[in-house]
Amino acid sequence: MLRQCPELLLYERMMTTMMSRFSVVVIGGGPAGLSAAIAASVDGASVLLIERAAHLGGILKQCIHDGFGIERYNERLTGPEYAFRDIQTLDQTNTHVLLQTFVSNISKSTNGFQLTLCNRHGIVRVEANSIVLATGCKERTKKQIKIHGTRPAGIMTAGAAQYYINVLGQMPSKRAIILGSGDIGLIMARRLTLEGARVLGVYEAKSTPGGMLRNIAQCLHEYNIPLHLEHTVTRVAGNQRLRGVELCRVDKALNPIRGSEVGVKCDSLILSVGLIPENELAESLGVPLSEETGGPICDHNNMTMVDGIFTCGNAMHVSDIVDYVSESGEIAGRGAARYMSMERNLVAINVSKDFLYCTPGYINYDLLVGETTMFFRTRDVRKQTVVRVFVDGQELFSQEYQSLRPPEMEKITVDFSAELKPDSKIELKMNY
């Protein structure tokens, strides 16, 4: 069994000694946190994994559709199957796990970091040499978008609707409108249809869909669910329960066009309007966040600009493929296990305006060994494009793409070790 059992004995030992010390503390037991804990433990570190839910696996527990693990395992797994493989691997390590446990405070100490933990057994303090933040992301809610009207029952996020159906076995809708064409919204359009609901349409304010093309084909086209681009919901009607919504066309600035309003009767409005990296703990530690990703700025080992604090997964930047989430967790776990307090010599990675973002933002020259993995998104939809990496004006790497879309994250792996110098300039550019 995993070392959260006997969880009480571990917690009592911590309380008796008043303080326990670990090399690495991983916060978050989703796919990124699991991979980080495994990688750090395999590297020889003593690891504590903290998860606020009752079970490990994160959001994967409610994702019963397949498509996970294609990159990592060359198989199409469901979310629970994918999580189970990591949990089995974790069981073979010396990682200690605390479930239903919250981190109420993190502070810098003379020997690293001090964390205050609380759960049903009490409050305890733990020390760590390094910390991995694998806190994931959260959905933008109905209170964060501008829609006129009250907020009756029936308005919920796509993730909440997924939880109702897949975990609780409860049907949240019979006639649904889905606002936003993100991947979760597309998947829920199919899921609701399979359970007998009628999905009247998926409405997207932008001129291009927000989800992966394969999900548009598999979740909408195969089930004859219409996708309406350049449309949004401007008003909801209903007191206790949603009775209908007002739909409206929008202009290029995403402003509603007067006179195009249409009322539609429905009992549910499912929101798939974006994900936000969850970084309250990072902000409390003074970790600088990227305006483009909403996650911490980090180097190629996934260490943030605060020494000893590492980040990974959707807390670093929202990924569309769980395999990449796990990969970033492995990078952070290894970096945290090998962390030693020392001054960093950071070389910035500069990107052209064609990129929406690229992560990591820096290469730590002093710890550069082997290849560096970089993830990026294009700012606009592009046809045939070549992504080029330059070091001091000399092309080091190039990759050709038939097309690039903002919703679909891309990965490149570059070996900087032979060419990079402490004062080098790294540039990423797109050329047609």
C-alpha positions in Angstrom: 0.0 0.0 0.0 1.0 3.6 -0.5 2.7 5.3 2.4 -0.4 7.4 3.2 -1.3 4.3 5.1 -1.0 4.4 8.0 -1.5 8.1 7.4 -2.3 8.8 11.1 0.9 7.2 12.3 3.0 9.3 9.9 1.1 12.4 11.1 1.4 11.5 14.8 5.2 11.0 14.3 5.4 14.5 12.8 3.4 16.0 15.7 5.5 14.1 18.3 8.8 15.4 16.9 7.2 18.8 16.3 9.0 19.0 13.0 9.9 16.6 10.2 12.3 17.2 7.3 12.1 16.1 3.7 14.4 16.8 0.8 11.4 17.5 -1.5 7.8 18.4 -0.7 5.4 18.1 -3.6 2.1 20.0 -3.3 -0.6 18.4 -5.5 -1.3 14.8 -6.3 -2.5 15.1 -9.9 -0.5 13.8 -12.9 2.2 16.5 -12.5 2.6 16.0 -8.8 2.7 12.2 -9.2 5.4 12.4 -11.8 7.4 14.9 -9.8 7.3 12.8 -6.6 8.3 9.6 -8.6 11.2 11.4 -10.3 12.5 13.0 -7.1 12.2 9.7 -5.2 14.0 7.7 -7.9 16.7 10.3 -7.8 17.3 9.5 -4.1 15.4 12.3 -2.4 13.1 11.8 0.6 9.8 13.0 -0.6 6.5 14.0 0.9 3.5 14.3 -1.4 0.5 16.5 -0.2 -2.9 16.2 -1.7 -6.0 18.1 -0.5 -8.5 15.5 -2.0 -9.3 12.1 -0.6 -7.6 10.3 -3.6 -4.7 10.8 -5.8 -5.0 11.5 -9.5 -6.4 15.0 -9.7 -8.9 15.8 -12.5 -8.0 12.5 -14.2 -10.4 10.7 -11.8 -13.4 12.1 -13.5 -12.1 12.0 -17.1 -13.5 8.6 -18.2 -13.0 9.2 -21.9 -9.9 7.8 -23.7 -7.1 9.6 -25.4 -4.6 9.9 -22.5 -1.1 8.4 -22.8 -0.7 8.5 -26.5 2.6 10.3 -26.3 3.9 8.6 -23.1 2.6 5.1 -23.5 1.6 4.8 -27.2 -1.8 3.7 -25.9 -5.2 5.3 -25.6 -6.0 5.3 -21.9 -8.9 6.7 -19.9 -8.0 9.3 -17.2 -8.4 6.8 -14.3 -6.2 4.3 -16.2 -3.5 6.8 -16.8 -3.5 8.0 -13.1 -3.5 4.4 -11.9 -0.3 3.6 -13.7 1.5 6.5 -11.9 0.0 5.6 -8.6 1.2 2.0 -9.0 4.7 3.4 -9.8 4.6 5.7 -6.8 3.8 2.7 -4.6 7.2 1.3 -5.5 9.0 4.3 -4.2 9.7 5.6 -0.6 7.4 8.6 -1.1 5.2 9.5 1.9 1.7 10.7 1.0 -0.7 12.8 3.0 -4.3 13.0 1.7 -7.0 15.5 2.7 -4.2 17.7 3.8 -3.9 21.5 3.2 -0.9 23.7 3.1 -1.9 26.8 5.1 1.4 28.6 5.1 4.9 28.4 3.5 7.8 30.5 4.8 11.5 30.7 4.2 13.7 29.1 6.9 17.4 28.9 7.5 17.6 25.4 6.1 15.1 25.8 3.2 11.3 26.1 3.7 8.9 25.6 6.5 5.3 24.4 5.7 2.3 24.4 8.0 0.0 21.5 7.2 -3.5 20.9 8.5 -5.9 18.0 8.2 -8.4 16.0 10.4 -5.5 14.9 12.6 -4.3 18.4 13.5 -1.7 20.9 12.5 2.0 20.2 12.0 5.0 21.9 10.6 7.3 20.3 8.0 10.7 21.4 6.6 11.9 20.9 3.1 15.0 21.7 1.1 12.9 22.3 -2.0 9.2 22.5 -3.0 7.4 21.5 -6.1 4.2 23.3 -6.8 1.9 21.0 -8.8 -1.3 22.7 -7.9 -2.9 22.5 -11.3 -5.5 24.9 -12.7 -9.1 26.0 -12.1 -11.9 26.8 -14.4 -13.2 30.4 -15.0 -16.6 30.5 -13.3 -19.9 32.2 -14.1 -18.9 35.1 -11.8 -15.9 35.9 -13.9 -17.7 36.4 -17.2 -20.0 39.3 -18.2 -23.5 37.9 -18.7 -26.6 39.9 -17.7 -29.2 38.3 -15.4 -29.3 36.4 -12.2 -27.3 33.2 -11.5 -30.0 30.5 -11.2 -29.3 26.8 -10.9 -28.3 25.2 -14.2 -25.3 27.5 -14.8 -22.1 25.5 -14.2 -18.6 24.9 -15.5 -17.9 22.0 -17.9 -15.7 20.4 -15.2 -18.6 20.6 -12.7 -21.0 19.0 -15.2 -18.4 16.3 -15.8 -18.1 15.6 -12.1 -21.9 15.3 -11.8 -22.2 12.7 -14.5 -19.0 10.7 -14.2 -18.5 10.7 -10.4 -21.9 11.3 -8.8 -24.0 9.6 -11.5 -26.3 12.6 -11.7 -27.7 14.1 -14.9 -27.3 17.9 -14.7 -29.2 18.8 -17.9 -31.8 17.8 -20.5 -31.4 20.8 -22.9 -28.0 22.4 -22.8 -26.2 25.3 -24.3 -22.4 25.2 -24.1 -20.5 28.5 -24.1 -16.9 28.2 -25.1 -15.2 25.7 -27.4 -12.4 24.5 -25.1 -11.6 20.9 -25.0 -13.6 20.2 -21.8 -16.6 21.8 -23.3 -16.3 19.8 -26.5 -15.9 16.5 -24.5 -19.0 17.4 -22.4 -21.1 18.1 -25.5 -20.5 14.5 -26.5 -20.9 13.1 -22.9 -24.2 14.9 -22.4 -25.5 13.6 -25.7 -24.5 10.0 -24.9 -26.4 10.3 -21.6 -29.6 11.4 -23.4 -29.5 15.2 -23.2 -29.9 17.4 -26.2 -27.0 19.8 -26.7 -28.5 22.7 -28.7 -25.1 24.0 -29.7 -21.6 25.1 -28.8 -21.1 28.9 -29.0 -17.7 30.5 -29.3 -17.0 34.2 -29.2 -13.8 34.0 -31.2 -13.6 33.3 -35.0 -11.7 30.0 -34.4 -12.5 27.1 -32.1 -10.7 26.9 -28.8 -10.3 23.2 -28.7 -8.1 20.6 -30.5 -9.2 19.7 -34.0 -9.6 16.0 -33.1 -12.0 16.9 -30.3 -14.1 19.0 -32.7 -14.3 16.1 -35.1 -14.9 13.4 -32.5 -17.2 15.3 -30.1 -19.2 17.6 -32.4 -19.1 16.5 -36.0 -19.7 12.8 -35.3 -22.8 13.7 -33.1 -24.2 16.4 -35.3 -23.7 19.1 -32.6 -23.5 22.5 -34.2 -20.6 24.9 -33.5 -21.4 28.6 -33.8 -18.4 30.8 -34.0 -18.5 34.6 -33.3 -21.4 34.1 -30.9 -21.8 34.5 -27.2 -24.4 34.5 -24.4 -25.5 38.0 -23.4 -28.3 37.3 -21.0 -29.8 34.5 -18.9 -33.4 34.1 -17.8 -34.8 32.3 -14.8 -35.1 32.6 -11.0 -34.7 29.3 -9.2 -33.7 27.3 -12.4 -32.4 28.5 -15.7 -35.2 28.8 -18.3 -33.3 30.2 -21.3 -30.5 32.3 -22.6 -30.1 35.2 -25.1 -27.5 34.5 -27.8 -25.9 37.2 -29.9 -23.3 37.6 -32.6 -20.1 39.5 -31.8 -17.9 41.7 -33.9 -14.1 41.4 -34.3 -13.6 43.1 -30.9 -15.9 40.5 -29.3 -18.6 43.2 -28.7 -22.2 42.1 -29.1 -23.9 43.2 -32.3 -27.2 44.9 -31.6 -30.2 43.5 -33.4 -28.7 40.0 -33.6 -30.1 38.7 -30.3 -32.0 35.4 -30.3 -33.7 33.7 -27.3 -33.3 30.0 -26.8 -35.0 27.8 -24.2 -32.7 25.6 -22.2 -32.3 24.3 -18.6 -28.5 24.4 -18.4 -25.6 26.7 -19.5 -22.3 24.8 -19.5 -19.3 27.2 -19.3 -16.0 26.2 -21.0 -14.5 29.7 -21.0 -10.9 29.1 -20.0 -8.6 27.6 -17.3 -6.4 29.6 -14.9 -3.2 28.2 -13.3 -3.7 28.0 -9.5 -0.8 29.8 -8.0 -2.0 31.4 -4.7 0.9 29.6 -2.9 3.4 30.8 -5.4 2.2 34.4 -5.1 2.4 34.1 -1.3 6.1 33.3 -1.7 6.7 36.2 -4.1 7.2 34.0 -7.1 7.0 36.2 -10.3 4.2 35.1 -12.7 4.1 35.3 -16.5 1.5 37.6 -18.0 1.2 35.3 -20.9 0.7 31.9 -19.1 -0.5 33.0 -15.7 2.1 30.6 -14.2 5.5 31.1 -12.7 8.5 32.2 -14.8 11.0 29.4 -14.6 14.3 28.0 -15.9 14.9 24.8 -17.8 14.8 22.7 -14.6 11.4 24.3 -13.9 12.8 26.2 -10.9 11.0 29.5 -10.5 12.7 32.9 -9.9 12.6 32.0 -6.2 15.4 29.6 -5.4 14.2 26.2 -4.2 10.6 26.6 -5.5 9.8 24.5 -8.6 6.7 24.4 -10.7 5.1 22.0 -13.2 2.0 20.9 -15.0 -1.0 23.2 -15.3 0.2 25.4 -12.5 3.1 26.4 -14.8 1.0 26.8 -18.0 -2.2 25.1 -19.1 -1.5 22.1 -21.2 -3.8 20.4 -23.6 -2.1 16.9 -23.3 -1.6 15.2 -20.0 1.5 13.5 -21.3 3.2 16.9 -21.4 2.0 17.6 -17.9 3.7 14.5 -16.6 6.8 15.3 -18.5 7.1 18.7 -16.9 6.5 17.0 -13.5 9.5 14.7 -14.1 11.7 17.7 -15.0 10.6 19.5 -11.8 11.0 16.5 -9.6 14.6 15.8 -10.8 15.5 19.5 -10.4 14.1 19.6 -6.9 15.9 16.4 -5.8 19.2 17.8 -7.1 18.7 21.4 -5.8 21.5 23.1 -4.0 21.4 26.7 -3.0 23.7 28.6 -5.4 23.7 31.7 -7.5 22.2 31.1 -10.9 23.6 32.2 -14.2 20.4 32.6 -16.3 20.3 33.0 -20.1 17.0 34.4 -21.3 15.0 32.7 -24.1 13.7 35.5 -26.3 10.7 34.8 -28.6 9.3 36.8 -31.6 5.9 38.4 -31.5 4.5 35.4 -33.4 4.6 33.3 -30.2 1.9 33.5 -27.7 4.4 32.2 -25.2 7.3 29.8 -24.7 8.3 28.1 -21.5 10.8 27.9 -19.8 11.9 31.5 -20.0 15.5 30.9 -19.1 18.4 28.4 -19.3 20.4 28.0 -16.1 23.8 27.9 -17.7 25.6 26.4 -14.7 23.2 23.3 -14.7 22.8 22.8 -18.4 23.2 19.1 -19.2 21.9 17.4 -22.3 18.8 18.5 -24.1 16.3 21.1 -23.1 12.5 20.7 -23.6 10.5 23.8 -24.5 6.8 24.2 -24.9 5.2 26.9 -27.0 1.9 28.2 -28.5 1.5 30.3 -31.6 -0.3 33.6 -31.3 -2.4 33.2 -34.4 -3.5 30.4 -36.7 -0.7 29.7 -39.2 -0.3 27.5 -42.3 3.1 26.0 -43.1 5.6 27.4 -40.6 9.2 26.8 -39.6 10.2 27.4 -36.0 13.9 28.3 -35.7 16.1 28.5 -32.7 19.1 30.8 -32.8 22.1 31.1 -30.4 24.1 34.3 -31.0 22.6 34.7 -34.4 23.5 31.2 -35.6 20.6 28.7 -36.3 20.9 25.8 -33.9 17.5 24.0 -34.5 14.6 24.2 -36.9 11.2 22.3 -37.0 8.7 22.5 -39.8 4.9 22.5 -39.1 2.1 22.1 -41.6 -0.1 24.2 -39.4 -0.1 25.9 -36.0 -3.1 26.8 -33.8 -3.2 28.7 -30.5 -5.2 25.9 -28.6 -2.7 23.3 -29.5 0.6 23.4 -27.6 3.8 22.2 -29.3 7.0 20.8 -28.0 10.6 21.0 -29.2 13.8 19.6 -27.7 17.0 21.4 -28.3 20.6 20.7 -27.2 22.2 24.0 -26.2 25.1 22.5 -24.3 27.7 22.8 -27.2 26.9 26.3 -28.3 25.7 28.2 -25.3 27.9 30.7 -23.4 27.1 32.7 -20.2 26.4 35.8 -22.2 24.7 34.2 -25.2 21.5 35.4 -26.7 18.8 32.7 -27.5 16.0 33.6 -30.0 13.0 31.7 -31.2 11.5 32.8 -34.5 8.8 31.7 -36.9 9.4 31.8 -40.6 7.1 30.9 -43.4 
